[in-house]
Amino acid sequence: MSIKIFLDESEIPRQWYNIAADLPVKPPLAPDGSQLTPEMLAPVFPMNIIEQELSTERWIDIPGEVLDILYRWRPSPLKRAVFLEKAIKTPAKIFYKDESVSPAGSHKPNSAVPQAWYNKQAGTKTLTTETGAGQWGSALAFACSLIGLTCKVFMVRISFDQKPFRKVMMETWGGKCIASPSNETETGRMFLEKDPDTPGSLGIAISEAVEAAVSDKTGETKYSLGSVLNHVMLHQTIIGLEAKKQLAKAGIKNPDVVIGCAGGGSNFAGISFPFVHDVINGTQIEIIPVEPASCPTLTRGIFTYDFGDSAGMTPLLPMYTLGHNFIPEPIHAGGLRYHGMSPLVSQAAKEGLIKPRAIHQTECYEAAITWARTEGGIVAPESSHAIAATIQEAKKAREEGKEKVILMNLSGHGHLDLLGYSRYLAGELTDHAHSQEEIDKAEAELANLPKP
């Protein structure tokens, strides 16, 4: 039995799948609630990225020069978790896409490379961005180093402190990493004045990165986002498109269950959207985005228009949200600490095409330890959420006596996330669930924003 399924480089997908062609998503609005035009986005993004963001074409060609860079690690392997299967005595077959094989150690370069390439084509000299756990910042620094751009990263303060070697990775690839909130922007100074000890959030870091981009009056600095937006979801679908071909090589037409962790939506969309397309067309597949119980955007959030950042600088997006003022608990899965969710993922949830699930971090770390002691890899805290749900589904298959096929995305390794493992093993991690009062407060704050 083969436990690794590879594709030849000649079999790499040549087009991305754009689910915006198949979902009734409302358009983004300007911050004042008016109609958003491409010209309004031009200070932030180059026009070629804006065209992708607003496109409803189902298939979009991947440029050859982008593929030439992706070949460094793609196609990524599809592996079967046979040792985990044996340990939990499940009849289910568990397959996972191993996105930890990229140079940056996660799925994030799948979008960082094309974003950097499109910006270079448009004449951009510098990219600013935010990063939570540091995976996106590392990926963009890597992409910019290959393509010839300067990269400036605002890293959420709690992760900046917890994961110092992510900064070293970014600097190794020529990037500059700044703890957010910072004194470098008006937004950062405002939040530091409110709370000098704030752990920060992705929403704040996005505000700082956008401000840094638009304040460059030469127009040579643009902003790059690692999740949430449509073009990011688009680029990541290469994961699921490869997985389809690899499952076919194993004689499997469709999985029964598809699982990915969900913060802003990028890796979940990457593995799942090609299969959501099948569900839209009548195939029976259970598709599960897994989020932290301490940041329950899809499972307890409100579906409405909200800002993508904390300072209200971005367009209003139709999405599930906990409110742009929401500051998540400082859990170690920093990449999942986001108040909102991709509009495309949100719409898929609204349509009942996917079934969101929230899991506490201690169960996720327990699952990660089980994975390390069976499959061997030490995974990112974000990925542990997908593993925890996979184990739940595998045990369910055991109880039901069903030979299900489970497909999971392993979004990245955890080699720079060992502080979280150390705290878990020492019994120092606790779980946090938000009270209904906190959810009600967020809903009240969003009451005056437009509804989709």
C-alpha positions as CSV (number, residue, x, y, z in Angstrom):
1,M,0.0,0.0,0.0
2,S,1.4,3.4,-1.0
3,I,1.2,6.1,1.7
4,K,2.4,8.9,-0.6
5,I,0.8,9.9,-3.8
6,F,2.7,12.2,-6.1
7,L,1.9,14.1,-9.3
8,D,4.5,14.8,-11.9
9,E,5.3,18.4,-12.6
10,S,3.5,18.1,-15.9
11,E,0.3,17.3,-14.0
12,I,0.2,20.5,-12.0
13,P,-3.1,22.4,-12.5
14,R,-2.7,25.2,-15.1
15,Q,-5.8,27.1,-14.0
16,W,-7.2,28.3,-10.6
17,Y,-10.9,27.6,-9.8
18,N,-12.9,30.7,-9.0
19,I,-15.9,29.8,-6.9
20,A,-17.3,33.3,-7.3
21,A,-18.7,32.1,-10.6
22,D,-20.9,29.6,-8.6
23,L,-21.9,31.5,-5.5
24,P,-24.4,34.4,-5.1
25,V,-21.9,36.7,-3.2
26,K,-22.9,40.3,-2.7
27,P,-20.2,42.8,-3.8
28,P,-18.0,44.7,-1.3
29,L,-19.0,48.2,-0.5
30,A,-16.9,51.4,0.1
31,P,-16.3,52.2,3.8
32,D,-19.2,54.7,3.7
33,G,-21.5,52.1,2.4
34,S,-21.6,53.3,-1.2
35,Q,-20.9,51.2,-4.3
36,L,-17.2,50.2,-4.5
37,T,-15.4,50.9,-7.8
38,P,-12.1,49.4,-9.0
39,E,-10.6,52.9,-8.9
40,M,-11.3,53.1,-5.2
41,L,-9.1,50.0,-4.6
42,A,-6.2,51.3,-6.8
43,P,-4.3,53.0,-4.0
44,V,-4.1,49.7,-2.2
45,F,-3.9,47.0,-4.9
46,P,-2.5,47.0,-8.5
47,M,-5.2,46.8,-11.2
48,N,-4.3,43.2,-12.3
49,I,-5.1,42.0,-8.7
50,I,-8.3,44.1,-8.6
51,E,-9.4,42.4,-11.8
52,Q,-9.0,39.0,-10.2
53,E,-10.7,40.1,-7.0
54,L,-13.8,41.2,-8.9
55,S,-13.8,38.4,-11.5
56,T,-16.6,35.9,-11.9
57,E,-14.8,33.8,-14.5
58,R,-14.9,30.2,-13.4
59,W,-11.3,29.3,-14.5
60,I,-8.3,31.7,-14.5
61,D,-5.0,30.8,-16.1
62,I,-1.9,30.5,-13.9
63,P,0.9,32.5,-15.5
64,G,3.9,30.4,-16.6
65,E,6.4,32.4,-14.6
66,V,4.3,31.8,-11.5
67,L,4.3,28.1,-12.2
68,D,8.1,28.2,-12.6
69,I,8.4,29.3,-9.0
70,L,5.7,27.0,-7.7
71,Y,7.6,24.0,-9.1
72,R,10.1,24.5,-6.3
73,W,7.7,22.5,-4.1
74,R,4.5,21.8,-6.1
75,P,2.7,19.6,-6.7
76,S,2.7,18.9,-3.0
77,P,2.3,15.2,-1.8
78,L,-1.0,13.7,-0.8
79,K,-0.3,11.3,2.1
80,R,-2.3,8.7,3.9
81,A,-2.3,8.8,7.7
82,V,-2.1,5.0,8.1
83,F,-0.4,5.2,11.5
84,L,-3.1,7.5,12.9
85,E,-5.7,5.2,11.4
86,K,-4.2,2.2,13.3
87,A,-3.8,4.1,16.5
88,I,-7.5,5.1,16.7
89,K,-8.7,1.8,15.1
90,T,-10.8,3.5,12.5
91,P,-12.1,1.9,9.3
92,A,-11.8,5.3,7.7
93,K,-9.0,6.1,5.2
94,I,-7.4,9.5,6.1
95,F,-5.6,11.4,3.4
96,Y,-3.9,14.7,3.9
97,K,-2.3,17.3,1.6
98,D,1.1,18.2,3.1
99,E,1.5,21.9,2.6
100,S,4.4,22.0,5.1
101,V,6.8,21.1,2.3
102,S,6.9,24.7,0.9
103,P,10.1,26.7,1.6
104,A,8.2,28.9,4.1
105,G,6.6,25.8,5.7
106,S,3.0,26.4,4.9
107,H,0.3,26.8,2.2
108,K,0.8,30.6,2.2
109,P,3.3,30.8,-0.7
110,N,0.6,29.5,-3.0
111,S,-0.8,33.1,-3.0
112,A,2.3,35.1,-2.0
113,V,4.1,34.1,-5.2
114,P,1.3,35.2,-7.6
115,Q,0.6,38.3,-5.6
116,A,4.2,39.4,-5.7
117,W,4.5,38.5,-9.4
118,Y,1.3,40.5,-10.4
119,N,2.6,43.5,-8.4
120,K,6.0,43.3,-10.1
121,Q,4.3,43.3,-13.5
122,A,2.3,46.4,-12.4
123,G,5.5,48.4,-11.3
124,T,5.1,48.0,-7.6
125,K,8.4,48.3,-5.6
126,T,7.3,47.6,-2.0
127,L,4.6,45.4,-0.5
128,T,3.2,45.9,3.0
129,T,1.2,43.2,4.8
130,E,0.1,41.8,8.1
131,T,0.8,38.5,9.6
132,G,-0.7,36.6,12.6
133,A,1.4,33.6,13.4
134,G,4.1,34.7,10.9
135,Q,3.4,32.2,8.2
136,W,2.0,34.7,5.7
137,G,4.7,37.3,6.5
138,S,7.4,34.6,6.0
139,A,5.7,33.5,2.7
140,L,5.5,37.0,1.3
141,A,9.1,37.8,2.3
142,F,10.1,34.6,0.5
143,A,8.1,35.5,-2.6
144,C,9.4,39.1,-2.7
145,S,13.0,37.9,-2.4
146,L,12.6,35.8,-5.5
147,I,10.7,38.3,-7.5
148,G,12.6,41.5,-6.5
149,L,10.3,43.5,-4.2
150,T,10.8,45.1,-0.8
151,C,8.6,43.6,1.9
152,K,7.4,45.2,5.1
153,V,5.4,43.0,7.6
154,F,3.3,44.1,10.6
155,M,3.2,41.1,12.9
156,V,0.5,40.8,15.6
157,R,2.3,41.6,18.9
158,I,1.3,38.4,20.8
159,S,2.7,36.2,18.0
160,F,5.7,38.5,17.6
161,D,6.6,37.8,21.2
162,Q,5.7,34.1,21.1
163,K,7.4,33.3,17.8
164,P,10.6,35.4,17.5
165,F,12.2,33.1,14.9
166,R,9.4,34.0,12.4
167,K,11.0,37.5,12.3
168,V,14.4,35.9,11.6
169,M,12.9,34.0,8.7
170,M,11.4,37.2,7.2
171,E,14.7,39.0,7.7
172,T,16.6,36.1,6.1
173,W,14.5,36.6,3.0
174,G,15.1,40.4,3.1
175,G,11.8,41.4,4.7
176,K,11.3,43.9,7.6
177,C,9.1,42.7,10.5
178,I,7.5,45.1,13.0
179,A,5.4,44.3,16.0
180,S,1.8,45.5,15.7
181,P,0.4,47.8,17.0
182,S,3.4,50.0,16.4
183,N,4.4,53.6,16.6
184,E,5.1,53.7,12.8
185,T,1.4,54.4,11.9
186,E,-1.3,56.6,13.1
187,T,-3.5,53.5,13.6
188,G,-0.9,51.8,15.7
189,R,-0.3,54.8,17.9
190,M,-4.1,55.1,18.4
191,F,-4.4,51.5,19.6
192,L,-1.3,51.7,21.8
193,E,-2.8,54.8,23.5
194,K,-6.0,52.9,24.2
195,D,-4.1,49.9,25.6
196,P,-0.3,49.9,25.8
197,D,-0.4,46.2,26.7
198,T,-2.7,45.1,23.9
199,P,-1.8,41.7,22.4
200,G,-2.8,43.1,19.0
201,S,-5.0,41.5,16.4
202,L,-5.0,40.7,12.7
203,G,-7.5,43.5,12.2
204,I,-5.1,46.1,13.7
205,A,-2.2,44.8,11.7
206,I,-4.2,45.0,8.5
207,S,-5.0,48.6,9.3
208,E,-1.4,49.4,9.8
209,A,-0.3,47.7,6.6
210,V,-3.0,49.4,4.6
211,E,-2.1,52.8,6.1
212,A,1.6,52.3,5.3
213,A,0.8,51.4,1.7
214,V,-1.6,54.3,0.9
215,S,0.6,56.9,2.6
216,D,3.3,56.4,0.0
217,K,2.3,59.1,-2.5
218,T,4.6,57.7,-5.2
219,G,2.2,54.8,-5.7
220,E,5.1,52.4,-5.6
221,T,3.9,50.7,-2.4
222,K,0.9,48.4,-2.4
223,Y,-0.7,46.2,0.2
224,S,-0.9,42.4,0.0
225,L,-3.4,40.3,2.0
226,G,-2.7,36.7,3.0
227,S,-6.3,35.6,3.4
228,V,-10.0,36.7,3.3
229,L,-10.2,38.2,-0.2
230,N,-11.4,36.4,-3.3
231,H,-8.1,36.4,-5.2
232,V,-6.4,34.8,-2.3
233,M,-9.0,32.0,-2.1
234,L,-8.5,31.7,-5.9
235,H,-4.8,31.1,-5.7
236,Q,-5.1,28.5,-3.0
237,T,-7.4,26.3,-5.0
238,I,-4.3,24.7,-6.5
239,I,-4.3,22.5,-3.3
240,G,-7.7,20.9,-3.8
241,L,-7.3,20.7,-7.6
242,E,-4.1,18.7,-7.1
243,A,-5.8,16.6,-4.4
244,K,-8.6,15.6,-6.9
245,K,-6.0,14.2,-9.3
246,Q,-4.1,12.4,-6.5
247,L,-7.3,10.8,-5.1
248,A,-8.1,9.6,-8.6
249,K,-4.7,7.9,-8.8
250,A,-5.7,6.0,-5.6
251,G,-9.0,5.0,-7.3
252,I,-11.1,7.4,-5.2
253,K,-13.7,9.5,-7.1
254,N,-14.7,11.7,-4.2
255,P,-13.9,11.9,-0.5
256,D,-16.8,11.6,2.0
257,V,-15.4,14.3,4.3
258,V,-13.1,17.3,3.6
259,I,-11.6,19.2,6.5
260,G,-9.5,22.4,6.9
261,C,-8.8,24.8,9.7
262,A,-10.4,28.3,9.2
263,G,-9.2,31.7,10.3
264,G,-9.6,34.0,7.3
265,G,-10.3,31.2,5.0
266,S,-7.3,30.7,2.7
267,N,-6.2,27.1,3.4
268,F,-9.7,25.9,4.0
269,A,-10.8,27.4,0.6
270,G,-7.7,25.9,-1.0
271,I,-8.5,22.3,-0.1
272,S,-12.3,22.6,-0.2
273,F,-13.5,24.9,-2.9
274,P,-12.9,22.4,-5.8
275,F,-15.1,20.0,-3.8
276,V,-17.7,22.6,-2.9
277,H,-18.1,23.0,-6.7
278,D,-19.0,19.2,-6.7
279,V,-21.5,19.7,-3.8
280,I,-23.1,22.6,-5.7
281,N,-23.6,20.2,-8.6
282,G,-25.1,17.4,-6.5
283,T,-22.3,15.4,-5.0
284,Q,-22.7,14.3,-1.4
285,I,-19.6,15.5,0.5
286,E,-19.4,16.8,4.1
287,I,-17.1,19.8,4.1
288,I,-16.0,21.1,7.5
289,P,-14.2,24.4,8.3
290,V,-12.7,24.2,11.8
291,E,-12.2,27.3,13.9
292,P,-11.0,28.0,17.5
293,A,-13.8,28.0,20.1
294,S,-12.2,31.3,21.3
295,C,-12.7,33.0,18.0
296,P,-16.0,31.4,16.7
297,T,-16.6,33.5,13.6
298,L,-18.5,31.0,11.5
299,T,-20.2,29.2,14.4
300,R,-21.3,32.2,16.5
301,G,-20.7,35.3,14.4
302,I,-23.1,37.6,12.6
303,F,-23.6,37.5,8.8
304,T,-23.4,41.2,7.8
305,Y,-21.2,43.8,6.1
306,D,-18.2,44.6,8.3
307,F,-14.8,46.1,7.9
308,G,-11.9,43.7,7.2
309,D,-9.7,45.7,9.6
310,S,-10.0,47.3,13.0
311,A,-9.7,51.0,12.0
312,G,-12.4,50.9,9.3
313,M,-10.0,51.6,6.4
314,T,-10.9,48.6,4.2
315,P,-14.0,48.1,2.2
316,L,-17.1,46.6,3.9
317,L,-17.2,42.9,3.2
318,P,-20.3,40.6,3.4
319,M,-19.1,38.0,5.8
320,Y,-19.5,36.2,9.2
321,T,-17.9,38.4,11.8
322,L,-17.5,39.0,15.5
323,G,-17.1,42.7,14.9
324,H,-14.1,44.6,13.8
325,N,-13.5,45.8,17.4
326,F,-13.2,42.2,18.6
327,I,-9.8,41.3,20.1
328,P,-9.5,37.5,20.3
329,E,-7.9,35.7,23.2
330,P,-4.1,35.3,22.8
331,I,-4.2,31.6,21.8
332,H,-1.2,30.1,20.1
333,A,-3.0,29.5,16.8
334,G,-2.3,33.1,15.8
335,G,-3.3,32.6,12.2
336,L,-6.9,31.9,13.3
337,R,-7.3,35.0,15.5
338,Y,-9.3,37.0,13.0
339,H,-12.7,38.7,13.6
340,G,-14.1,38.0,10.2
341,M,-14.1,35.4,7.4
342,S,-13.7,35.2,3.7
343,P,-16.9,36.4,2.0
344,L,-16.7,33.3,-0.3
345,V,-16.4,30.9,2.7
346,S,-19.1,32.9,4.5
347,Q,-21.5,32.6,1.6
348,A,-20.8,28.9,1.3
349,A,-21.7,28.5,4.9
350,K,-24.8,30.7,4.5
351,E,-25.9,28.4,1.6
352,G,-25.4,25.3,3.7
353,L,-22.7,23.9,1.5
354,I,-20.2,23.6,4.4
355,K,-20.7,22.7,8.1
356,P,-18.5,24.9,10.4
357,R,-17.2,23.5,13.7
358,A,-15.4,25.1,16.6
359,I,-12.9,23.2,18.9
360,H,-11.1,24.3,22.0
361,Q,-7.3,24.7,21.9
362,T,-6.6,22.0,24.5
363,E,-8.4,19.3,22.4
364,C,-6.4,20.6,19.3
365,Y,-3.1,20.3,21.1
366,E,-4.1,16.8,22.3
367,A,-4.8,15.9,18.7
368,A,-1.4,17.4,17.6
369,I,0.4,15.3,20.2
370,T,-1.4,12.2,18.9
371,W,-0.4,13.1,15.4
372,A,3.3,13.7,16.3
373,R,3.4,10.3,18.1
374,T,1.8,8.4,15.2
375,E,2.5,10.2,11.9
376,G,5.6,11.9,13.3
377,G,5.2,15.5,12.2
378,I,4.9,18.5,14.6
379,V,2.2,20.6,13.0
380,A,1.3,24.2,13.3
381,P,-1.3,25.1,16.0
382,E,-3.6,26.2,13.2
383,S,-3.3,22.8,11.5
384,S,-4.1,21.0,14.8
385,H,-7.7,22.2,14.5
386,A,-8.1,20.3,11.3
387,I,-6.4,17.2,12.9
388,A,-8.7,17.4,15.9
389,A,-11.8,17.4,13.6
390,T,-10.3,14.6,11.5
391,I,-9.9,12.4,14.6
392,Q,-13.5,13.2,15.6
393,E,-14.7,12.1,12.2
394,A,-12.5,9.0,12.1
395,K,-13.9,7.9,15.5
396,K,-17.4,8.6,14.3
397,A,-16.7,6.3,11.3
398,R,-15.5,3.7,13.7
399,E,-18.6,3.9,15.8
400,E,-20.8,3.7,12.6
401,G,-18.7,1.0,11.1
402,K,-18.3,2.9,7.9
403,E,-15.2,3.0,5.6
404,K,-15.2,6.7,4.9
405,V,-12.6,8.6,3.0
406,I,-11.5,11.7,4.9
407,L,-9.4,14.4,3.2
408,M,-7.6,17.0,5.4
409,N,-5.3,19.9,4.6
410,L,-2.2,20.0,6.8
411,S,-1.6,23.7,6.3
412,G,1.9,23.9,7.8
413,H,4.6,22.6,10.2
414,G,4.9,23.8,13.8
415,H,8.7,23.9,14.1
416,L,8.6,27.6,15.1
417,D,5.5,27.1,17.3
418,L,7.1,25.0,20.1
419,L,6.2,27.5,22.9
420,G,2.6,26.5,22.6
421,Y,3.5,22.8,22.7
422,S,5.7,23.5,25.8
423,R,2.8,25.2,27.6
424,Y,0.4,22.5,26.7
425,L,2.7,19.7,27.9
426,A,3.3,21.7,31.1
427,G,-0.5,21.9,31.7
428,E,-0.5,25.7,31.4
429,L,-3.0,26.1,28.5
430,T,-6.7,26.9,29.3
431,D,-9.7,27.1,27.1
432,H,-11.9,30.1,26.6
433,A,-15.5,30.3,25.4
434,H,-17.2,33.7,24.7
435,S,-20.3,34.5,26.7
436,Q,-23.5,35.4,24.9
437,E,-23.1,38.9,26.3
438,E,-19.9,39.3,24.3
439,I,-21.6,38.1,21.1
440,D,-24.5,40.4,21.7
441,K,-22.2,43.3,22.2
442,A,-20.6,42.6,18.8
443,E,-24.0,42.4,17.2
444,A,-25.0,45.8,18.7
445,E,-21.8,47.4,17.4
446,L,-22.6,46.1,13.9
447,A,-26.3,47.2,13.9
448,N,-25.8,50.4,11.8
449,L,-23.7,48.7,9.1
450,P,-25.4,47.5,5.8
451,K,-26.9,44.0,5.6
452,P,-26.2,41.7,2.7
